[in-house]
Amino acid sequence: MTPLSAAELQELTLNAEVLEKDGLGPKVLHLSDGSFLKLFRKRRLLSSETLKPYAKRFAENAKKLRELGFITPEIIKVYRLENDINGTAVRYTPLPGNTLRHALQQVEAEQQSTLINQLGQLLSLLHEKGVYFRSAHLGNVLLLPDGTLGLIDIADLKIQRTPLSLAKRLRNLKHMRRYKQDTHWLFESHKLALIAGYTLHSAKYAQSLFAEIN
């Protein structure tokens, strides 16, 4: 990781647009050159952030996912910060497009079904390639201008060498039910489209998996 002083951080973020913030300040910034800077808060002394900073995880996950054939942001640099609030940061080229949640709000039912079928295919490929994307939801999947799907907010995931077990697949899909509108689209209105898409690459697990999600 590259050390970044407080003065250098201030210079880097000059005239930046704040895209996401919380009570402690900015979390994601749109820099003047078009790149994004994602800031990761300092954690307690003995934590997973201390052992392996989230900025580094984000960058490593982006690289591994690309090697597996998935579309993710291109990493520019990973920083260690001299800051009381933020410990590390990652700078990257953002993917174009809108979140899948936003896209589903803009189209009619037939197109919604097509997009959710496509999401089912993406989820099954992730699971077959051993990717457990803990933060999987419709706000972390982008519909790109060419119609493909990309992944964002990828710090919190694990990649194993073998396909995910049924239990992990189930846990992953149940996580996507935390949002009421997402649940309506995925597991009510267009559940058959989701199952059909998932079955394309994971027929072995599809029936058992979706039988558990009602």
C-alpha positions as CSV (number, residue, x, y, z in Angstrom):
1,M,0.0,0.0,0.0
2,T,1.1,3.5,-0.7
3,P,1.4,5.9,2.2
4,L,-0.7,9.1,1.8
5,S,-0.3,12.0,4.1
6,A,-3.1,14.3,5.3
7,A,-1.8,17.0,2.9
8,E,-1.7,14.6,0.0
9,L,-5.2,13.4,0.7
10,Q,-6.5,16.9,0.9
11,E,-4.8,17.7,-2.5
12,L,-6.2,14.5,-4.0
13,T,-9.7,15.2,-2.9
14,L,-9.8,18.9,-3.9
15,N,-13.1,19.7,-5.6
16,A,-14.2,16.1,-5.2
17,E,-17.9,15.2,-5.2
18,V,-19.1,13.3,-2.1
19,L,-21.1,10.3,-3.3
20,E,-21.6,8.5,0.0
21,K,-21.1,9.7,3.6
22,D,-22.0,8.8,7.2
23,G,-21.8,10.6,10.6
24,L,-18.0,10.5,10.4
25,G,-17.7,12.1,7.0
26,P,-17.3,11.1,3.3
27,K,-17.0,7.4,2.5
28,V,-16.9,7.5,-1.3
29,L,-15.6,10.5,-3.4
30,H,-15.8,11.2,-7.1
31,L,-12.4,12.8,-7.8
32,S,-11.8,15.5,-10.4
33,D,-10.1,13.1,-12.8
34,G,-13.2,10.8,-12.9
35,S,-11.9,8.1,-10.6
36,F,-13.5,7.1,-7.3
37,L,-11.8,7.1,-3.8
38,K,-13.4,4.7,-1.3
39,L,-12.4,5.3,2.3
40,F,-12.3,2.6,5.0
41,R,-12.7,3.5,8.6
42,K,-10.2,2.6,11.3
43,R,-11.4,-0.3,13.5
44,R,-10.5,-1.5,16.9
45,L,-6.9,-2.5,17.4
46,L,-7.5,-6.3,17.1
47,S,-9.8,-6.7,14.1
48,S,-9.9,-8.2,10.6
49,E,-9.3,-4.6,9.3
50,T,-6.0,-4.5,11.2
51,L,-4.9,-7.9,10.0
52,K,-5.9,-7.3,6.4
53,P,-7.2,-3.8,5.5
54,Y,-10.5,-3.6,3.6
55,A,-8.9,-1.4,0.9
56,K,-6.4,-4.2,0.2
57,R,-9.2,-6.8,0.2
58,F,-11.2,-4.7,-2.2
59,A,-8.2,-4.5,-4.6
60,E,-7.3,-8.2,-4.3
61,N,-10.9,-9.3,-4.8
62,A,-11.2,-7.1,-7.9
63,K,-8.2,-8.7,-9.4
64,K,-9.3,-12.3,-8.6
65,L,-12.8,-11.7,-9.8
66,R,-11.5,-10.3,-13.1
67,E,-9.3,-13.4,-13.5
68,L,-12.5,-15.5,-13.0
69,G,-14.2,-13.6,-15.8
70,F,-16.4,-11.2,-13.8
71,I,-16.6,-7.5,-14.4
72,T,-15.3,-5.3,-11.5
73,P,-13.8,-1.8,-11.1
74,E,-10.2,-1.4,-12.3
75,I,-7.9,-0.6,-9.3
76,I,-5.6,2.4,-9.6
77,K,-4.0,2.5,-6.2
78,V,-4.4,1.4,-2.6
79,Y,-3.4,3.8,0.2
80,R,-2.6,3.8,3.9
81,L,-3.8,7.0,5.4
82,E,-2.5,9.3,8.1
83,N,-6.0,10.0,9.4
84,D,-7.8,9.7,12.8
85,I,-10.9,8.4,11.1
86,N,-9.9,6.6,8.0
87,G,-7.2,3.9,8.0
88,T,-7.0,3.0,4.3
89,A,-8.4,3.9,0.9
90,V,-8.7,2.5,-2.6
91,R,-8.8,4.5,-5.8
92,Y,-10.4,2.9,-8.8
93,T,-12.0,3.6,-12.2
94,P,-15.7,3.2,-11.7
95,L,-17.9,1.0,-13.9
96,P,-20.4,2.8,-16.1
97,G,-24.1,2.1,-15.8
98,N,-26.8,2.0,-13.1
99,T,-27.5,-0.4,-10.2
100,L,-29.7,-3.3,-11.1
101,R,-32.2,-2.0,-8.5
102,H,-32.4,1.3,-10.3
103,A,-32.7,-0.4,-13.7
104,L,-35.6,-2.6,-12.5
105,Q,-37.5,0.4,-11.4
106,Q,-37.3,1.9,-14.9
107,V,-38.6,-1.0,-17.0
108,E,-41.8,-3.0,-17.5
109,A,-42.4,-6.5,-16.2
110,E,-41.2,-8.4,-19.2
111,Q,-37.8,-6.6,-19.2
112,Q,-37.6,-7.1,-15.4
113,S,-38.0,-10.8,-15.9
114,T,-35.1,-10.8,-18.5
115,L,-32.8,-8.9,-16.1
116,I,-33.6,-11.1,-13.2
117,N,-32.9,-14.2,-15.3
118,Q,-29.5,-12.6,-16.1
119,L,-28.9,-12.0,-12.4
120,G,-29.7,-15.7,-11.7
121,Q,-27.0,-16.7,-14.2
122,L,-24.5,-14.3,-12.6
123,L,-25.2,-15.7,-9.1
124,S,-24.9,-19.3,-10.3
125,L,-21.6,-18.5,-12.0
126,L,-20.3,-16.9,-8.8
127,H,-21.3,-19.9,-6.7
128,E,-19.9,-22.4,-9.2
129,K,-16.6,-20.5,-9.2
130,G,-16.4,-20.5,-5.4
131,V,-17.3,-16.8,-4.8
132,Y,-19.3,-16.1,-1.6
133,F,-20.3,-12.4,-2.1
134,R,-21.6,-11.5,1.3
135,S,-22.8,-8.1,0.2
136,A,-24.8,-9.4,-2.7
137,H,-27.9,-7.3,-3.4
138,L,-29.4,-5.4,-6.2
139,G,-27.6,-2.2,-5.2
140,N,-24.2,-3.9,-5.6
141,V,-24.8,-5.3,-9.1
142,L,-24.5,-2.8,-12.0
143,L,-26.3,-3.0,-15.4
144,L,-23.6,-1.8,-17.8
145,P,-24.3,0.1,-21.1
146,D,-23.6,-3.1,-23.1
147,G,-26.2,-5.1,-21.2
148,T,-23.8,-7.1,-19.1
149,L,-23.7,-7.1,-15.3
150,G,-20.8,-5.9,-13.1
151,L,-20.0,-6.2,-9.4
152,I,-19.2,-3.3,-7.0
153,D,-18.6,-2.9,-3.3
154,I,-16.5,-6.1,-3.3
155,A,-14.5,-5.8,-0.1
156,D,-16.6,-8.3,1.8
157,L,-16.4,-11.6,-0.1
158,K,-14.5,-14.8,-0.1
159,I,-13.2,-16.9,-3.0
160,Q,-12.6,-20.6,-2.5
161,R,-11.2,-23.2,-5.0
162,T,-14.3,-25.3,-5.1
163,P,-18.0,-24.5,-5.8
164,L,-20.0,-23.3,-2.9
165,S,-21.9,-25.8,-0.8
166,L,-25.7,-25.7,-0.8
167,A,-25.7,-24.1,2.7
168,K,-23.5,-21.2,1.6
169,R,-25.6,-20.7,-1.6
170,L,-28.8,-20.6,0.6
171,R,-27.2,-18.2,3.0
172,N,-26.2,-15.9,0.1
173,L,-29.6,-15.8,-1.4
174,K,-31.4,-15.3,1.9
175,H,-29.2,-12.3,2.4
176,M,-30.8,-10.8,-0.6
177,R,-34.2,-10.9,1.1
178,R,-33.3,-8.1,3.5
179,Y,-34.7,-5.5,1.2
180,K,-38.5,-5.5,0.7
181,Q,-38.5,-4.4,-3.0
182,D,-35.7,-6.8,-3.9
183,T,-37.7,-9.7,-2.3
184,H,-40.8,-8.8,-4.3
185,W,-38.9,-8.8,-7.6
186,L,-36.6,-11.8,-7.0
187,F,-38.7,-14.2,-4.9
188,E,-42.3,-13.3,-5.8
189,S,-43.0,-11.6,-9.1
190,H,-40.0,-13.0,-11.1
191,K,-38.9,-16.0,-9.1
192,L,-39.3,-18.4,-12.0
193,A,-37.0,-16.2,-14.1
194,L,-34.4,-16.2,-11.3
195,I,-34.6,-20.0,-11.0
196,A,-34.3,-20.4,-14.8
197,G,-31.2,-18.2,-14.9
198,Y,-29.6,-20.0,-11.9
199,T,-30.4,-23.4,-13.3
200,L,-28.4,-22.6,-16.5
201,H,-25.1,-23.0,-14.7
202,S,-26.1,-24.8,-11.5
203,A,-28.8,-27.3,-12.3
204,K,-27.4,-29.7,-9.7
205,Y,-28.3,-27.2,-6.9
206,A,-31.2,-25.1,-8.2
207,Q,-34.1,-27.3,-7.2
208,S,-32.9,-27.9,-3.6
209,L,-31.8,-24.3,-3.2
210,F,-35.0,-22.6,-4.3
211,A,-37.2,-25.1,-2.4
212,E,-35.7,-23.7,0.8
213,I,-36.6,-20.1,-0.2
214,N,-40.3,-19.4,0.2
